[in-house]
Amino acid sequence: MTDQSAQEHSRPPPGQSADRIGYFTDAVFAIAMTLLVIEIPRPGGSDFEPGPGGSKSVAFSHLWHFLWGQRAAFYAYLLAFFVLWIVWRQHHALLDQIDHVSPAMVAWHFPLLLLAAFQPYAATVIGHYPFNPMSAVLYGGSVLLLLLCRSAVQTQAYRDGVLLASTDRRLFRADLTASWLVCGYWALSLSLVWWSPWILIAWFPTSAVGSGARWLTLRRVREAEQAERPGHRDDDAPAA
C-alpha cells in the first residue's frame, strides 16, 4: 500500500471528522456563552449620572440599587455560563479520545447544539423571574435535556467503537457513569422547583457532583480489581 493510499485509508468517512464537528460545536457554544450577557438589563437615564452640580453620592446610590435589583440576572448569567463551560469542556475531552464521529453521534449533535443555543433565552427568563416555578422548569428542563444529549453522545462513542487505542477505557467508563449520574441529580432537583424557589442554587455545584461521582466510580472499580487479583484474601474468610 502506498503512502497516499495509507493516508486516505486512515481518513474518517465523509462527514464524520471529529475536527470539523468540534470546530462547529466550539462556535455554537462560544456564541451562546457570549449572548448570555446581552439580555442583562442596563442602567439608563439621568438618575445614574451626577451631571453638572449633581450629587455623586445620590447617583452612586441609584446605580447601586439598580445593580442590586439585577442580582438574579447576574446569577443566572453566571450559572448558565458555568453550565455551558462544563458541557463544552466535557465535549472537548470526548473528541480528544476518538478518531472520528459515528453517524449516530452526528445525529445527537443536532439536539445538543439546538439546546446549547437556547440557553441564553432560558437564562434570561429565569434571571427576570427567579421565583416563578415555570421559569425554573424552562431553564432547568433545557439544561437537563442538554446534559442528556451530551451523555448520549458519549455513550454512543463507547458503543460505536470510535475510541482511540490509547484511550483509557476504565477512565472513560467512569466519566460516562458520572455523566449519567449528573443527569439524575439535575432531574431530581428539577422535580423540587415548585416547593423550593431557591433550587437554582443547588444547580451551581453540578461540577462537584460530577467529580464526586467519578471519584466514587473509580474507587469501586479499583476495589473490584483488587478483589479479583490472584492471592487476594477476604479478611472475613476463615484462615486455612
C-alpha positions as CSV (number, residue, x, y, z in Angstrom):
1,M,0.0,0.0,0.0
2,T,1.5,3.4,-1.0
3,D,1.8,6.3,1.4
4,Q,-1.0,8.1,-0.3
5,S,-3.3,5.1,-0.1
6,A,-2.5,4.6,3.6
7,Q,-3.2,8.2,4.3
8,E,-6.6,8.0,2.5
9,H,-7.4,4.8,4.3
10,S,-6.8,6.4,7.7
11,R,-9.1,9.3,7.0
12,P,-12.5,9.3,8.6
13,P,-15.6,8.7,6.4
14,P,-17.0,11.9,4.8
15,G,-19.0,13.9,7.3
16,Q,-17.5,12.1,10.3
17,S,-14.4,14.1,11.0
18,A,-14.1,14.8,14.7
19,D,-12.2,18.1,14.0
20,R,-14.9,19.6,11.8
21,I,-17.7,18.8,14.2
22,G,-15.5,20.1,17.0
23,Y,-15.0,23.4,15.3
24,F,-18.7,23.9,14.7
25,T,-19.6,22.9,18.3
26,D,-17.0,25.4,19.6
27,A,-18.5,28.1,17.5
28,V,-22.1,27.4,18.7
29,F,-21.0,27.3,22.4
30,A,-18.9,30.4,22.0
31,I,-21.8,32.4,20.6
32,A,-24.3,31.1,23.2
33,M,-21.9,31.9,26.0
34,T,-21.4,35.4,24.6
35,L,-25.1,36.1,24.1
36,L,-25.8,35.4,27.8
37,V,-24.7,38.8,28.9
38,I,-26.7,40.7,26.3
39,E,-30.0,40.3,28.0
40,I,-28.9,41.6,31.4
41,P,-30.7,45.0,31.9
42,R,-28.5,48.0,31.5
43,P,-29.0,51.2,33.5
44,G,-30.3,54.2,31.7
45,G,-31.5,57.7,32.5
46,S,-30.2,60.8,34.2
47,D,-30.5,59.3,37.7
48,F,-27.3,57.3,37.3
49,E,-25.1,60.3,36.3
50,P,-24.1,63.1,38.6
51,G,-24.0,65.7,35.9
52,P,-23.1,69.4,36.4
53,G,-23.7,70.2,40.0
54,G,-25.2,66.9,40.7
55,S,-24.6,64.7,43.8
56,K,-22.2,61.8,43.2
57,S,-23.5,60.1,46.3
58,V,-27.1,60.1,45.0
59,A,-26.0,58.8,41.6
60,F,-23.9,56.2,43.3
61,S,-26.8,55.1,45.4
62,H,-29.2,54.9,42.5
63,L,-26.8,52.8,40.4
64,W,-26.1,50.5,43.4
65,H,-29.7,49.9,44.0
66,F,-30.3,49.2,40.3
67,L,-27.4,46.7,40.1
68,W,-28.5,45.0,43.3
69,G,-32.0,44.7,41.8
70,Q,-30.5,42.8,38.9
71,R,-28.7,40.2,41.1
72,A,-30.9,37.4,39.9
73,A,-30.0,38.2,36.3
74,F,-26.3,38.2,37.2
75,Y,-26.6,34.9,39.0
76,A,-28.5,33.4,36.0
77,Y,-25.7,34.6,33.7
78,L,-23.0,33.1,35.9
79,L,-24.9,29.8,36.3
80,A,-25.7,29.4,32.6
81,F,-22.1,30.3,31.6
82,F,-20.7,27.8,34.1
83,V,-23.0,25.0,32.8
84,L,-22.2,25.7,29.2
85,W,-18.5,25.8,30.1
86,I,-18.8,22.3,31.8
87,V,-20.6,20.8,28.8
88,W,-18.1,22.3,26.4
89,R,-15.1,21.1,28.3
90,Q,-16.5,17.5,28.6
91,H,-17.3,17.6,24.9
92,H,-13.8,18.8,24.1
93,A,-12.3,16.0,26.2
94,L,-14.5,13.4,24.4
95,L,-13.4,14.5,20.9
96,D,-9.7,14.1,22.1
97,Q,-10.4,10.4,22.8
98,I,-12.0,9.4,19.4
99,D,-10.7,9.1,15.9
100,H,-14.0,10.0,14.2
101,V,-17.6,10.6,15.0
102,S,-20.1,7.9,14.1
103,P,-23.4,8.7,12.2
104,A,-25.3,8.3,15.5
105,M,-23.0,10.7,17.2
106,V,-23.5,13.3,14.4
107,A,-27.3,12.9,14.8
108,W,-27.1,13.5,18.6
109,H,-25.2,16.8,17.9
110,F,-28.3,18.3,16.4
111,P,-30.4,18.5,19.7
112,L,-27.2,19.1,21.6
113,L,-26.4,22.3,19.7
114,L,-30.0,23.3,19.5
115,L,-30.3,23.2,23.3
116,A,-26.9,25.0,23.7
117,A,-28.1,27.8,21.5
118,F,-31.4,28.0,23.5
119,Q,-29.6,28.7,26.9
120,P,-29.4,32.5,26.5
121,Y,-33.1,32.7,26.3
122,A,-33.8,30.3,29.1
123,A,-31.3,32.1,31.3
124,T,-32.9,35.5,30.6
125,V,-36.3,34.2,31.7
126,I,-35.1,32.8,34.9
127,G,-33.0,35.9,35.5
128,H,-36.1,38.1,35.2
129,Y,-38.5,35.8,37.1
130,P,-36.3,33.8,39.5
131,F,-39.2,32.9,41.9
132,N,-41.6,31.7,39.2
133,P,-41.5,27.9,39.1
134,M,-42.2,27.9,35.3
135,S,-39.0,29.9,34.7
136,A,-37.1,27.3,36.7
137,V,-38.8,24.5,34.7
138,L,-37.9,26.2,31.4
139,Y,-34.2,26.7,32.3
140,G,-33.7,23.5,34.3
141,G,-35.5,21.4,31.8
142,S,-33.5,22.7,28.9
143,V,-30.2,22.1,30.8
144,L,-31.4,18.6,31.7
145,L,-32.0,17.8,28.0
146,L,-28.6,19.3,27.1
147,L,-26.9,17.1,29.7
148,L,-28.8,14.0,28.4
149,C,-27.8,14.7,24.8
150,R,-24.1,15.1,25.9
151,S,-24.3,11.9,27.8
152,A,-25.9,10.2,24.8
153,V,-23.0,11.4,22.5
154,Q,-20.5,10.0,25.0
155,T,-22.4,6.7,25.3
156,Q,-22.7,6.4,21.5
157,A,-18.9,6.9,21.2
158,Y,-18.3,3.9,23.5
159,R,-20.9,1.7,21.8
160,D,-19.8,2.5,18.2
161,G,-16.1,1.7,18.9
162,V,-14.7,5.0,17.8
163,L,-12.3,5.4,20.8
164,L,-8.6,5.7,20.1
165,A,-6.5,2.8,21.1
166,S,-4.7,5.0,23.6
167,T,-7.9,5.9,25.4
168,D,-8.2,4.5,29.0
169,R,-11.4,2.6,28.9
170,R,-11.7,2.5,32.7
171,L,-11.5,6.2,33.0
172,F,-13.9,6.7,30.1
173,R,-16.5,4.4,31.7
174,A,-16.1,6.3,35.0
175,D,-16.7,9.6,33.2
176,L,-19.7,8.1,31.4
177,T,-21.2,6.9,34.7
178,A,-20.6,10.3,36.3
179,S,-22.2,12.0,33.3
180,W,-25.4,10.0,33.7
181,L,-25.4,10.5,37.5
182,V,-25.3,14.2,37.0
183,C,-28.3,14.0,34.7
184,G,-30.1,12.1,37.5
185,Y,-29.1,14.8,40.0
186,W,-30.4,17.5,37.8
187,A,-33.7,15.7,37.2
188,L,-34.1,15.2,41.0
189,S,-33.5,18.8,41.7
190,L,-35.8,19.8,38.9
191,S,-38.7,17.9,40.5
192,L,-38.4,20.2,43.5
193,V,-38.8,23.6,41.8
194,W,-42.4,24.0,42.8
195,W,-41.7,23.7,46.5
196,S,-38.2,25.2,46.6
197,P,-37.8,28.6,44.9
198,W,-34.1,28.5,45.7
199,I,-33.4,25.3,43.9
200,L,-31.3,27.1,41.3
201,I,-28.6,27.4,44.0
202,A,-28.4,23.6,44.0
203,W,-27.6,23.6,40.3
204,F,-24.4,25.5,40.7
205,P,-22.4,22.6,42.3
206,T,-23.1,20.4,39.3
207,S,-19.4,20.1,38.6
208,A,-18.7,19.0,42.1
209,V,-21.4,16.3,41.9
210,G,-19.9,15.0,38.7
211,S,-16.4,14.9,40.2
212,G,-17.6,13.1,43.2
213,A,-19.5,10.6,41.2
214,R,-16.4,10.0,39.0
215,W,-14.2,9.5,42.1
216,L,-16.6,7.0,43.7
217,T,-16.9,5.1,40.4
218,L,-13.1,4.8,40.0
219,R,-12.8,3.7,43.7
220,R,-15.4,0.9,43.2
221,V,-13.5,-0.2,40.0
222,R,-10.2,-0.3,41.9
223,E,-11.7,-2.2,44.7
224,A,-13.2,-4.7,42.3
225,E,-9.9,-5.1,40.5
226,Q,-8.1,-5.7,43.8
227,A,-10.6,-8.3,44.8
228,E,-10.0,-10.2,41.5
229,R,-6.2,-10.3,41.8
230,P,-4.6,-13.7,42.4
231,G,-3.7,-14.2,46.1
232,H,-6.3,-11.7,47.3
233,R,-7.9,-13.0,50.5
234,D,-11.1,-11.7,52.0
235,D,-10.4,-10.5,55.6
236,D,-13.7,-12.2,56.7
237,A,-12.7,-15.5,55.2
238,P,-11.5,-18.2,57.7
239,A,-7.8,-18.7,57.8
240,A,-6.5,-22.0,56.4
